[in-house]
Each structure stands twice: as C-alpha cells, then as structure tokens.
Amino acid sequence: MIEIRLYNTLTHRVEPLVPVHPGEVRMYTCGPTVYSYAHIGNFRTFVFFDILRRFLRSQGYRLMHVMNVTDVDDRIVAHAAAAGVNIDEYTAKYITAFLEDMRTLNLEPPEILPRATEHIEDMVALIEQLTKKSLTYESGGSVYYRIAKFPHYGQLSRIDVQGMQVGARVDMDRYEKDDVRDFALWKAPKPGEHFWETRIGPGRPGWHVECSAMAMKYLGDTLDIHAGGVDLVFPHHENEIAQSEAASGHPFAKIWLHSEYLLVEGQKMSKSLGNFYTLRDLFAKGHKPSTIRFLLLSVPYRRQLNFTEEGLVQARSSVERLRNFVDRLRTPKIPVGSNPETQKRIEKAECDFDAALADDLNTAVALAAVFDLARDINTAMDREALVQQDALRAIAAMEKFDVVLAVLVDDDAEKLRTLGFGAAQLRLEAAQVEALIAERTEAKRRRDFQRADAIRQQLADSGILLEDTKDGSVRWKYK
Ligand SMILES: [Zn+2]
C-alpha cells in the first residue's frame, strides 16, 4: 500500500495515515444542515470528501464513513416555526434535494448517513455522561458545557482562552472566536419551538453534541479522520473534541482535515452580492454537472478556490478533452501490436496520479499527470504510432483515474433531465440528428477531428448516444 500523507489541522503537520484498524479507515465528515439548498461552497467540501473516499477505496482500504444530516439546529427551528410546520415537514424537501444533488455530482453515498433527530437518545446519554463527570451545569432549563474544566480547550483552533470569562455562556449554535464561552449542549424550548421530552428535561440538542454522539456511536471513541470545511474549526470541531474526549477519555480523531473557502469571482459568496449559487442555479444557467464537479475538484482542497465563469468554461472543455480522448482510443482502426515504451509511459502516469493524491490529495498534480498522458498518446495517434494493446492499456488507465475523478461517463444530459432542466430545448428531431451525423462523418474524412468532436459533444448534450460501428457507419439513439 502506498503511504498516504495528509495535513492534520491538529498538529499543523503533514502526517502519514495510520488507521486504528489496519486496512480500514473510519471517518466522519460534517454533512449538510438541511434548512435550505446546499450551495457550491458546501459542495466544494462535499467533493473533497468524495475525492478522499474514492482515493482511499482505490488504494484498497475498506471504508466506514459517516456523514451526518443536521436536521435540527437554530436555523431549522426558526424557519420551521416561521413557516408554521414541524421540523420534519420543513426539512424533508431539502433532504431529498441534497440526496439528488449528491447523485448529480457523482458523490458516493457514505456508508452511514445518520439524521440528528433520529439520535436524540444518544445525545441525551452523552450529556448525562458529561454531567456525571461534572463538566456541565444547568441554567434556565438549558445544559451548558463548562469549558474551563477541559484543559485542552482551544487546542485545534489555537484560540486564546486566557481572557475568557468563566461561566459566561453562548446559546447560538454558530458564533465567532470573540464569543469563546460555555456552549449549550441542550437547549430549553422557547414557545412555539420544536422540542423533545427527555430524561434531562424538555428541549433540543445543540448542534455540536449531534456530531460527537453520532460519530462515537458508529465509529468508536477514536476516529481515523474527521473532516469538514475550514469554517467549522471553531467553534464546532473544538466543541466536538471537548465533548467527546471528556466523555471517553480518548483522543477523538487522529487526523483533522479542513477544506478552504470557495470564492466567487474573487469575492466571498453572499446573497446580498448576488453571487450565491446552488447547483440548481448553475444548471438553470446551462452548466453541466460534470463541469461543476471538475472545477470543484481541480483545486487542491487546502487552497482557496475561485469559482469563475471562465473557470467553468475551462472545466467544461477539460472534461470534453478527456471524453474525446477515450472515444478516440476506442476507434476500431488502430493497428494491432504492443509497444513497451508506450506501456511504460502509461504506467508512469498511473504512478504519478496516485503519488499526487497520496501527497495530501494534490488533485492539481494528479490532473496534470492525466492530461500529460492524453497529450502524449494523442500525439502518437496523430502519427499513427499507437497500437491496439497500448490503446487498451490507455483506456484501462483512464478508467482507473476515473474511479477517483468520476467525470468520464457522459450522462450530464440525462441527469439534468431527471432534475427537470433543459429537456425541451435539448431534444433534437431525428432529421437534425441525421444531418449532424453526416456532417461529423464528413469532418472525420477531412481529418478535422476538432469539428467531429464538437458535433459528437453537441449530440451528447442533447441526449443522443452515438455508436461507431466496424463498417464505418454510425448508429444512434436517444439516451
Ligand atoms: Zn459536525
């Protein structure tokens, strides 16, 4: 097994991944809060989780990956109360949308996707455990964590707890470093708000305790990896550590990974700036799922990602280049034979790809290995120097890369149709399809492969599947 090295926020060092259980990685990633549609900043993080899990699996690890769905928190409770519905009714639509969005971006489902509201008993039990250890106190029906009793508080985010006022409290789920205070584990109900009747009184859990309880329930006291967006380092992950380690007496996670922010055209994304996008906003503007996935994965997770219109155009053409390359490798006219030099070249690309990802998931370097290979093999094909065994070997390599990248399968149009986008304007009449195919055949005869590829792409975008047959004719069908 190749050594995988990851940057650990806790130690500020790149460290080898050494799972507690050899051959199996147990990881917890903070999932969506389903008070609205997830935005592309969220998806930057979810794509990072997906690259991580796909790469670990490609390297032969078994995975036990838990990602929570936060279906109760301040915002959900407030929105549901304002809408006059219970929280299940309120969140149902956004949970469904999130699962659809995951499928659309080819995000593999985690092994376990627990919902907070289905684990209230586990959270109550964890709070009781902390109370037994004198780490909590009650005030006005709410239960707070006494952070002064946990000497390591601030270790992950490196905040200064010196000036902290002992006994001062914060009730919000999300707050800034200036507000480092005792935080709510359990919140007393306010009039009109959703609450549960439990052994520790009526109320609802704080956001932080949800993750500690669900992570330890499914993964044990010590996780191999805990990951999330960089905005969660404080207070969320700091508080998770305080809760979990005080309760179990063991380190909570060996490695903490955090993905950086996403900017839109160089600015922080915000509704007031009009640069706030959900996936559906981008699909409505004509962007494809594979384009968005490619753009989000192309920048290594610890670098800020600037999401731009230009970047989308480039990402789209990058995906097309890869798909066209594989199509070209599949053309039946390649002569038989095998060339050891080419085989070596392909093997090198595979090694470079894995080595880049093993180096703290450097997706930029991994992609460079893929595109360099495509360029070299394309050049060989231009010279008619590529032979069949090498073409097959190159296809196998591309399929291997795609286990992690997941952009080669041309199912964008189908996915968009499933979500209700673009069905009407995309549909071509049979006569138009025939005309385009004739033009493509003619372009190929002239060796104008660029034009031929562009037509193939146009047809693919319209949901038309082409099949080049051995006798040189072309079959097609609607996907
Ligand atoms: Zn969390």
Residues whose N, C-alpha, C, O or C-beta is under 5 A from the ligand:
A	BS01	ZN	C30 C211
